[in-house]
Amino acid sequence: MLEFAYQEYLYLLILVPFFFLIYGLLRIARKKKIRKLGDPELVEQLMPSFSRSKGWVKIALFSLAFIFFILGMARPRVGSRLTEKKVQGVEIMIALDVSNSMLAQDYRPNRLENAKFAISKLVDRMRDDRLGLVIFAGQSFVQLPITTDYVSAKMFLNSISTESVPLQGSVLEDAIRTCARSFGSENDKSRAIILISDGESHEGNPVQAAKDAAEYGIRVYTIGIGSSRGVPIPMPGADGNPTYLKDENGNLVVTKLDAATLQEVAVAGKGIYVHAKPDDLGLGHILEDIDKLEKDTFTMVSFEEYDEQYMYFFALALVFFVLEMLVGDRKSRRHLFN
């Protein structure tokens, strides 16, 4: 099916009937001027080589050229097609903490939004690697299965909030194991997990989970986001005004980075630990280390949405423009036009 990328140009086709109308009016005006000079039949005898029909032929050729030129400007394109190509890259699973402590504002606008923005910039840099996303708090879920569809990755990323996981907590161990189960590649040396968390109030044994992942060739990298000093956790109040999270005794809850745990996890997972800065989460540094991993060969399936057809319409427009220029005003000796 033929579609047009810039349909607004098609409105210019309304001008085509006016070309003929204006030319017809000019012909009428010309005849009136001839009548003022004398007998029209006598004047025509004085111009025996002048062709009355060639003018209409020229305006018709010009109109066809104009039509095809406008159609070309509207960017005609056909259908969609699915293409497959072999690429070499690694598989990366990102585990993102979405617990309430990620709402702390020691990073602007808060820890979670800062992390999401950094991941989005990482996705923009990716080319042939495959990416997956796991979110966790008191439970862990696969938000995005491993894929090369970076557009979908950013779409799913934008929808993440602390309400994405209803059960609060910080199950680092479960997040690592969920990531390890979500890889598609069987290559032991081309898989990596990036865990982004403040590391606080973790449950289970994340260090053992990282060791288990490393035994299967999966590198575990950790990024600690948050400050070492305690900061309160803002929460939306019942009246719409912000308030701060308190415990069951009414005491203000503060959250601070547990860097020690995240460092242990990274060591056990044969990765590296990075303490995020407010203006640099550290994903670039980790990605540089991941780029050194052995690459696996994937089949990348992508949609090339349309085959462009505008060049054919421009070619036809050029042909009719040239023909219009070649047609003169005089009668042809071969009497092709009267």
N, C-alpha and C positions, 0 to 999 in steps of 0.2 A: 504494500500500500504506500502510495506517494504522500509524504507529508512535507510541510514547509516550516523551517526553523523560524523565519521572520515573516509571518503572515501579513504584517502591516504593510509591507511593500506591495502586496497584491492590490491594494486600493488604488494604486497608480494606474492599473489597467482600465479604470473608468475613463482615462483620458483618450483612449483609442478612438471611440466614436467621434470625439471632438476633432480629431485630426481630419477625418473625412468631412465633417460639417464645415470646419474652417476652410478647408481646401475648396469645397463646393461654393461657399460664399465668395471666396476669392475669384473663382471662375465666373460667377455671376457679375461681380464687380468689374471684371475684365471685359466682359461682353458689353456692359453699359458704356465703358470708355470707348470701345470700338464703334458703337453706334453713334457716339458723338463725333467720331472722325469721319464717318460716312457709312455707305451701304456695307453691312457685315459680310455679304457674299463677295463683294468686290475686294474688301480688305483681306479675306481669306485667300483669294486668288493671288494677292500680292505676297502671301506667305505660304507657298505650296508645300514646303518641307515641314511645316509645323504639325505635330501630332496632338490631337485632342485626347486620345486615349492613354498616351504614355504618362501623362501627369497622374492619372488614376493608378496606373501600374506602379509608379514611383511611390505614391502615398501608401499603397497597399504593402509594398515591400518594406517601406520604412516602419509601418505599423507592425508587421510581423517581427521585424528586428527588435522593435521596442518591447513587444510582448515577451519574446524569449529572453531579452535582457532583464526585464523585471522579474520573470520567473527564476532566472539565475540568481538575482539579488535576494530573492526570498529563500534561498538555500533549500532546494528540493532534496529530499533524501528518502531512501527506501528501506522499509522493514527494520529488523534487528537480526543480529546473527551471534551465535555462540562460538567462541574460539577457545582452543586449548593450546597451551604452550608449556614447554618444560623450563622450569626455573630452578635455581639453586639458592637455598637459604636455610634458615633455622626456624624452629618453632618456639614461640614465646607465649607463656601463659602469665598474665598479670593478675595477681590476687590483691584486691583493693579492700581495705578496711572501711566499713560504712557504719560503724558503731557511733553512738552519740558523742563520744569523746572527739570524733573527727570534726565536730562542729566548733571546736575551740578556735578562737580568733587570733591565736599567736601567729598564724599565717593568714594573709589576706586573700579573699574575704574570710575564708576559714580553711582548715586543713583539707577537708574533702574537696572543695571547689578548686583549691590550689593544685591538688593532686590530679584532678580530672583535667585541668587545663594543661598540665605537663604531659599527661598521657596523650591528649589530643595532639600536641605538638610532636610527640614521638610517632604517632600514627602517620602524620604528614611526612615524616622522614623515611618511612618504611617503603620498600619497593617489592622485593621478592620473598620476604619472610612471611611466615604465617603467624597470626595473632589470635589469642583467646583471652577471655576475661572472666574471672571469678570474683564475686563479691561475698563478703562475709561479715558477720557480727557474732550473734550467738549461734548461727548456722552458716553454712557456706553453700552457694549456688553458682552454677555455671550461667553467667549472664550472656556470654557470647561463645559458642563453640569455636574451636580453632578454624581459622579462615584466612583468606587473602582479600576478603571484601572489606576494604578499609572504610568505605562509605558507611556500611552497616555498623562497623566498629564504633565510629564516631556518633552515630545515631543512638546506639545502645548506651554509650558512655554518657551522653547528655541526659538520659532518663534516670540516671542513678541518683539516689538520695539516701539519707539515713532510714527512710521508711521502706526502702527496697527489701530489707530483711527485718521481719517483725520482732524476732527474738534478739534481745540485746546480749552483749558479751563480746568476747574476742577470741574465737576459736582458731588460733594460728595453725595448730596441728591439722585440723580438719580442712582448712583452706589449702594447705600444702598438699595434702593427700588428694583432694578434689582436683587440683591442678595436675598432679601426676597422672591421674586416671584419664585426663581429658586430651592428652596428646594424640595426634594421628600418626606421627612418624614412628618407625621402628628403629631408626638410627639412634644408637646409644649416645652419640656425641654431638647431636644437633638440637638438643632440647634445653630450655631454660625456664625457670620460674622467677618472677620478680614480685616480691611481697612488699606491699606498701602499707605501713601501719605505724601507729604510735607505740605498739607493742605492749600496751598497758592492760592489766587484768586478763591476761591470756589464760586459756584453759588447755588442759592436756599436756602433751610433751612435743612441742614443735621442733625441738632439737633432734629428737629421734626420728620424726617425720622427715626432716631434712637429710639425715644420714641415710634413711631408707631410699629416698629419692636419688641421692648421689650414687648409691649402689647400682641403680639402673641407668646411670650416666646422665642424670638430670641435674644441672647446676641450679642452685637456689641462691638468688641474690635478694638482699633486703634493703629497704629504704626506710629510715626512721624519720617520721615527720612529726614535729612538735618540739617544744622547748623543754629543757630539763627542770625549769622552775614550774611550779603548779599554776595553772590558769583555770578559771571557771568555764563551765560549759553552758553557753546560752541556749535556751529552749523557748519555743513560742508559748506565750501565756494564753490563758483562757480568754482574756479580753482582747487578744491580738497583739498586745505589747510584749516585748521580749522579757524573759525572766531567766534565772539561772538554776541549773539542776541541783537538787538537794537530796540527801539520803533520807531514810525513813525516820531519822531523829531530827530532821530539819536542818542538818548541817550542810553547809555549802560543799558541793563535790568539786574537787579540782583534778585536773588531768595533767600528767607530765610524761615525757618520753621515757620508755624503758629501753634504752639503747643496749644495755648489757645482753638482754635476751635476744634481740635482733642480731647482734654481733655473733653470738653463739650459733644461731641458726645459719648465718651465712658461712661461718667456718665449717660447720657440719655438712653444709650443702656444697662445699668447694666453690663457693661464690665469693662475693665481696659485699661489705656493708657500706652504705653511704648515708651520712646524716644530711637530710634535705635542708637547703637554705630557703628562705622566703622567696627569693627570686630565681632559684635553681633547684629543682627537686633532685637532680643527680641522675636522671634517666640517661642522659647523654653519655656520662662516664661509664655507666653499666653497659650501655649498648656497644660502646667501643670494645669492652671486654668480650661481650657476646659475639661480636663480629669475628673474633679469633677462633670461634668454635668451628668444627668441621661442618661443612655445608651438606645438606641432603638435597636430593632432586625431587621436586614436586611437580605435579601437573596442575597448572593454574588455569582455571576455567573463568573466562571473563566475557562479559557482554559488550560487544561493539554495537552500540545501539543502532547506528544508521550507516548506510553506504551513501556518501555524498554524490549528488548527480548534477550539481550546478555547472560543472565545466562543460557538459554537453549542451546545456541551454545557452551558455555564453558563446560556444562555438557556432550554434545555429544563428544566434543574433549577429555574429560577425559576418557569416555568409550572406544574410539578407541585407546587412548594411552595405557590403561590397556590391551586391547585385543592384541595390538602389542607386549607388554611385555610378555604376556602369550604364544604366538606362538613361539615355539622353532625352532631349525634347523633340528631336527631329524624327521624321518617319523613317522606318527601316527600309533599306532597298529590297530586302527579302519579304517585306510586307508581313512581318510577324505581328506588328501592331499597326492599326490604321491611324 
